[in-house]
Amino acid sequence: MGLSLRAFKRRYTFVDEDGWRQISFTGESCIFLDPATNLCQVHPARPIQCRTFPFWREFMVDGEWSEEVRSLCEGIGRGPLYSIEEAEDRMFEMDQSDQD
């Protein structure tokens, strides 16, 4: 997008009440979602928040997906299966994302 990481964060993200950096939304849609096609306009370079979803620790309850994430992610139970190691790698990547 021709922006430094700092400029990108300032323009397209915010820090929520829990201190997590989030992608900005317009209404109920991500600012990178094309409303005509319902596809991500930046998919090859999508942010960590998107790349790691739904592999966020707060969405796991006793090793199972929470009801909250089941309602948000239509791929649960229908998408590809990931090994525990792959899931842990994605969770670690998300954990580290705000350390930058």
N, C-alpha and C positions, 0 to 999 in steps of 0.2 A: 504493500500500500504506500510505499515510499515514506514511511514515518519511522522515527526512532521509537524504541520501546517506550520511552517516557512520554512521547507525544501520543502514541497509540493509547496508552493507559489513560492519559488525561482526556482524550477525545471520546473513547469508546467504553470506558469502564468506570466503576465507582466502588468504594469500600463500604460494605454493608454494616449493619449494627453489631455484628459479631466479629468484625475486622477482616472479613474475607473479601477479596477483590472479585467483583462480578461484572459480567458483560451487561451493558445497558440495554434496556428494552424500550420499544415504542409500543405503548399499549401492552398487549400480552405477547408480542412477538419480538424475537431477537432482532436487533438492528441489521444483522447480516442475512436475515431470511428474506428471500425474494417472494413477495406476496403473490406474484403471478404464477410462480412455479412451485412454491412451498419448499424450495431447495436452498441450501446454504450457498451464499455467494463467495465465501472464502474457505470452502471445505478443505482444499489442499493445505492451507496455512491456518486452519482453525485454532482458536486459543485452547490452552490446556483445559480450561473449564469444560469445553465441548468434547475435546479428544478423550477425556477420562470419564465422562458421564456414561453410565450411572455408577461408576466405581469410586464412590466417595464413602469414606468410613461412616459418616453420619447416616447413610442410607441403609447400613447393615444393622440388624438386630439378631443377636445370637447366631451369626453366620447365615442369615436369610435376609432377603430384600425386605425393607419396611413397606407397609401399605402405601405410604406417601410416594415412594419411588415407583411402585407398581402402577400408581395412577398417572405418573409423569412420563414413564418410559414404555412405549408400546412394544419394544423389542424384548423385554424380559419374558423368558419362556419361549420365544420364537426366533430370536437371533442366534448367532453362532455361540457355541460354548467356549468358555475360556478356562484354562487351567487355574488352579489356585495361585501359581506363581505369576501368571499373566495378570490376574486380578490384583495381586499385591503390587506388581510393578506399576500399574495404573494408579492405584491408591497412593503409592509412594510419590509418584510424579505430581499428583494433585496436592499432597501434603507439602511438597517442596515448592510449589508454584508461587506462593506468596513470600518465599524467602529471597526472591530475586530483587 
